[in-house]
Amino acid sequence: QVQLVESGGGLVQAGGSLRLSCAASGRSFERFAMGWFRQAAGKEREFVAAISWSGGNVHYADFVKGRFAMSVDNAKNTVYLLMNSLKPEDTAVYYCAGDPALKDPLLVGAPGVDRWLEVWGQGTLVTVSS
């Protein structure tokens, strides 16, 4: 069983930055593609970014391109989401997720795939004040 634990959320002013972390662990840990998703109050969950563990393949949602950057630290089994130029509309609970069947970040970010992802973290709240 793989466990994912997010951290790094908090309250930040518009224009500020935060870095989220997602640490993976577990006896059967496999390096499948990892994604970040978010869900704002009253809204559908949406894809943010996904990455391969090599770090060489990263896929972003259009609304975060140029502002967010996803990276990996293989030694720590951790993926990161650096969020810059934050806006109030970025306020949401952010989750990391993956599935042993998916090694391609593009697949993790495909529409509707999140409903089938097997492994999810507990989420971390990001609040951006105006």
Stockholm file with secondary structure:
# STOCKHOLM 1.0

chainA/1-130         QVQLVESGGGLVQAGGSLRLSCAASGRSFERFAMGWFRQAAGKEREFVAAISWSGGNVHYADFVKGRFAMSVDNAKNTVYLLMNSLKPEDTAVYYCAGDPALKDPLLVGAPGVDRWLEVWGQGTLVTVSS
#=GR chainA/1-130 SS CCEEEEECCEEEETTCCEEEEEEEECTTCCCCCEEEEEECTTSCCEEEEEECTTSSCEEECGGGTTTEEEEEEGGGTEEEEEECSCCGGGCEEEEEEECTTCCCHHHHTSTTGGGGCCEECCCEEEEEEC
#=GC SS_cons         CCEEEEECCEEEETTCCEEEEEEEECTTCCCCCEEEEEECTTSCCEEEEEECTTSSCEEECGGGTTTEEEEEEGGGTEEEEEECSCCGGGCEEEEEEECTTCCCHHHHTSTTGGGGCCEECCCEEEEEEC
//
